[in-house]
Amino acid sequence: MSGDPAQRFAAIVGSSHALTKADQMAAYISDTRGRYQGSARMVLRPGSVEEVSAILHLASETGTPIIPQGGNTGLVAGGLPLREGEGREIIVSLSRMNRILEVDTDTNTMTVEAGAVLQTIQQAADEANRLYPLSLGAQGSCQIGGTISTNAGGTGVLAYGNTRDLVMGLEAVLPSGAVWNGLSRLRKDNTGYDLKHLFIGGEGTLGIVTKAVLKLFPKPRGRDVAMVGLSSPRAALDLFNAARSMAGNALTAFELMVDTAMEFTLLHAQNKPRRPLAAQHPWYVLLEVSSGRLADDARLLIEDILSSALERGLIADATIAESGQQRANFWALREDMSWAQKPEGASIKHDISVPVGAIPDFIEEADAAVLAITPGARIVNFGHMGDGNLHYNISQPIGWTAQQHFDREPDINEAVYALIAKYGGSISAEHGIGQMKRDRLAASKDATALAMMRQIKTALDPGNIMNPGKVIWPEEPANRA
Ligand SMILES: Cc1cc2nc3c(=O)[nH]c(=O)nc-3n(C[C@H](O)[C@H](O)[C@H](O)COP(=O)(O)OP(=O)(O)OC[C@H]3O[C@@H](n4cnc5c(N)ncnc54)[C@H](O)[C@@H]3O)c2cc1C
């Protein structure tokens, strides 16, 4: 079939769901941090898997690059046009495909469309007296398809695992337009390669996820949260190991926060939070314990953990939330840390992981290296310590311009990533690769792993239409023009 490709794409979804004007597309072509701004040919908002299939079929025929997009909360510019792009890409937003299709409390699964917002899914699970444990700061706007495609982590990983551990089945549309129905609800299914794992963490480079079957968990009966003040990451590591050995899987969160991160949040969070402890401390831990049997079990356990830590001198002060509201307030302090850095100016960010036991040494060496490069830099380090995952962010020194700060970014990155290599860590713990870390991945990952990734990409997407230039180039750099 011939005709103007733009019109043919628009005809698939209907003209009201094909956005081409600059003001309509603005929110789809820039990121939340304001570091990426691209241009796209159009934004398509399909309403069904058939429409997604028709879009990809036409894209394959015309060689049109396609970018799948969820809530556009991703932090590595994976769902945005390429910086070096020419405005040829078409963004396919899943936001209209947002239904919860089924909650099955016998099998403990929920079947959803990819555009369903994470918070809506959490609420639907709650109403069914179940838990969908994925929880992160962007949950009010990120979509389940985005969390699957980035293998999102968040605060529940310690007890429940990453998104990879929470998905039972998927439906995805391949670049050819073929629809793969892998909506399995089986806990056991050893029938060859487990294909869903190609799309979980695939960042839209192999196809578009259109539906998912999610695992549901029993809703905890008791949940207690404490805010703890302590002197150092070493003390936090000792507290973590003590809490883990006392609580086992009942320890459901262990978040580490440096004082600077706490102060920025107390200063800038919109709800004007109160200081959680009487005094200021160099480091804080938010510790959560859950119980499945009786509500009181969590309370007794968290009290035991804290009193024994106080006796051993591991912690300086601690307070347990006395109400649901106070518990939410403690969590808000942690979750608002991402936003609270913005008013403090430019920030150089690293979402990294190291083995949990290496965290204190890594922090000591990384802080020294960063401050040697940029004296006066404000290190805003916080993260999911129980998973070895730190958001190691560096805000500009007071009085500097953003440009001055970013001029040092290459040196700071080299220093931080050299330490990541030294400690056997990862350059991306939970945000993915996108376009931001693509070249760093190519420079740091095992050569055989890169070759296998390229073979998978080429096999599933021979025309390189799915999110090209994200995660991995299909050819060796030497073969690229
Ligand atoms: C304040 C804040 C806090 C955050 N906290 C965390 C955190 O704790 N843990 C964490 O892991 N992340 C966190 N993130 C990052 C982000 O929220 C997650 O990566 C989230 O999973 C992205 O979902 P999204 O729907 O916004 O996806 P988008 O940003 O739209 O897309 C992300 C990637 O997935 C692809 N994609 C999206 N939908 C589909 C689909 N249906 N099919 C195929 N590919 C698709 C895109 O092409 C892109 O490569 C945070 C972000 C913010 C802004």
The ligand as an SDF file (V2000), in Angstrom:
LIG
                    3D

 53 58  0  0  0  0  0  0  0  0999 V2000
   11.0810   10.4700   41.2880 C   0  0  0  0  0  0  0  0  0  0  0  0
   11.5080    9.2250   40.6160 C   0  0  0  0  0  0  0  0  0  0  0  0
   11.8350    8.1230   41.3780 C   0  0  0  0  0  0  0  0  0  0  0  0
   12.2310    6.9330   40.7660 C   0  0  0  0  0  0  0  0  0  0  0  0
   12.5530    5.8730   41.5510 N   0  0  0  0  0  0  0  0  0  0  0  0
   12.9080    4.7110   40.9710 C   0  0  0  0  0  0  0  0  0  0  0  0
   13.2370    3.5810   41.7800 C   0  0  0  0  0  0  0  0  0  0  0  0
   13.2550    3.6360   43.0060 O   0  0  0  0  0  0  0  0  0  0  0  0
   13.5500    2.4260   41.1390 N   0  0  0  0  0  0  0  0  0  0  0  0
   13.5680    2.3260   39.7670 C   0  0  0  0  0  0  0  0  0  0  0  0
   13.8450    1.2410   39.2550 O   0  0  0  0  0  0  0  0  0  0  0  0
   13.2790    3.3830   38.9850 N   0  0  0  0  0  0  0  0  0  0  0  0
   12.9500    4.5680   39.5480 C   0  0  0  0  0  0  0  0  0  0  0  0
   12.6580    5.6510   38.7600 N   0  0  0  0  0  0  0  0  0  0  0  0
   12.7850    5.5350   37.2900 C   0  0  0  0  0  0  0  0  0  0  0  0
   11.4590    5.2440   36.5730 C   0  0  0  0  0  0  0  0  0  0  0  0
   10.3520    5.6190   37.2980 O   0  0  0  0  0  0  0  0  0  0  0  0
   11.3420    3.7910   36.2480 C   0  0  0  0  0  0  0  0  0  0  0  0
   12.3790    3.4430   35.3640 O   0  0  0  0  0  0  0  0  0  0  0  0
   10.0160    3.3840   35.5930 C   0  0  0  0  0  0  0  0  0  0  0  0
   10.0270    1.9900   35.5190 O   0  0  0  0  0  0  0  0  0  0  0  0
    9.7850    3.9560   34.2150 C   0  0  0  0  0  0  0  0  0  0  0  0
    8.4260    3.7420   33.8580 O   0  0  0  0  0  0  0  0  0  0  0  0
    7.7170    4.6610   32.7650 P   0  0  0  0  0  0  0  0  0  0  0  0
    6.3560    4.1220   32.5110 O   0  0  0  0  0  0  0  0  0  0  0  0
    7.7770    6.0790   33.1570 O   0  0  0  0  0  0  0  0  0  0  0  0
    8.6320    4.3710   31.5030 O   0  0  0  0  0  0  0  0  0  0  0  0
    9.2590    5.3920   30.4350 P   0  0  0  0  0  0  0  0  0  0  0  0
   10.1320    6.3740   31.1020 O   0  0  0  0  0  0  0  0  0  0  0  0
    8.2080    5.9250   29.5790 O   0  0  0  0  0  0  0  0  0  0  0  0
   10.1530    4.3710   29.5890 O   0  0  0  0  0  0  0  0  0  0  0  0
   11.2590    3.7310   30.1580 C   0  0  0  0  0  0  0  0  0  0  0  0
   11.8340    2.7130   29.1480 C   0  0  0  0  0  0  0  0  0  0  0  0
   10.9050    1.6600   28.9290 O   0  0  0  0  0  0  0  0  0  0  0  0
   10.4870    1.6120   27.5560 C   0  0  0  0  0  0  0  0  0  0  0  0
    9.0540    1.3230   27.5750 N   0  0  0  0  0  0  0  0  0  0  0  0
    8.0800    1.9690   28.2490 C   0  0  0  0  0  0  0  0  0  0  0  0
    6.9080    1.3500   28.0890 N   0  0  0  0  0  0  0  0  0  0  0  0
    7.1340    0.2870   27.2790 C   0  0  0  0  0  0  0  0  0  0  0  0
    6.3280   -0.7600   26.7520 C   0  0  0  0  0  0  0  0  0  0  0  0
    5.0280   -0.8590   27.0230 N   0  0  0  0  0  0  0  0  0  0  0  0
    6.9150   -1.6910   25.9580 N   0  0  0  0  0  0  0  0  0  0  0  0
    8.2400   -1.6340   25.6630 C   0  0  0  0  0  0  0  0  0  0  0  0
    9.0480   -0.6710   26.1390 N   0  0  0  0  0  0  0  0  0  0  0  0
    8.4990    0.2660   26.9450 C   0  0  0  0  0  0  0  0  0  0  0  0
   10.8620    2.9570   26.9660 C   0  0  0  0  0  0  0  0  0  0  0  0
   11.1300    2.8790   25.5860 O   0  0  0  0  0  0  0  0  0  0  0  0
   12.1040    3.3100   27.7780 C   0  0  0  0  0  0  0  0  0  0  0  0
   13.2270    2.6750   27.2130 O   0  0  0  0  0  0  0  0  0  0  0  0
   12.2820    6.8590   39.3520 C   0  0  0  0  0  0  0  0  0  0  0  0
   11.9400    7.9680   38.5820 C   0  0  0  0  0  0  0  0  0  0  0  0
   11.5680    9.1530   39.1960 C   0  0  0  0  0  0  0  0  0  0  0  0
   11.2010   10.3210   38.3240 C   0  0  0  0  0  0  0  0  0  0  0  0
  1  2  1  0
  2  3  1  0
  2 52  2  0
  3  4  2  0
  4  5  1  0
  4 50  1  0
  5  6  2  0
  6  7  1  0
  6 13  1  0
  7  8  2  0
  7  9  1  0
  9 10  1  0
 10 11  2  0
 10 12  1  0
 12 13  2  0
 13 14  1  0
 14 15  1  0
 14 50  1  0
 15 16  1  0
 16 17  1  0
 16 18  1  0
 18 19  1  0
 18 20  1  0
 20 21  1  0
 20 22  1  0
 22 23  1  0
 23 24  1  0
 24 25  2  0
 24 26  1  0
 24 27  1  0
 27 28  1  0
 28 29  2  0
 28 30  1  0
 28 31  1  0
 31 32  1  0
 32 33  1  0
 33 34  1  0
 33 48  1  0
 34 35  1  0
 35 36  1  0
 35 46  1  0
 36 37  1  0
 36 45  1  0
 37 38  2  0
 38 39  1  0
 39 40  1  0
 39 45  2  0
 40 41  1  0
 40 42  2  0
 42 43  1  0
 43 44  2  0
 44 45  1  0
 46 47  1  0
 46 48  1  0
 48 49  1  0
 50 51  2  0
 51 52  1  0
 52 53  1  0
M  END
$$$$
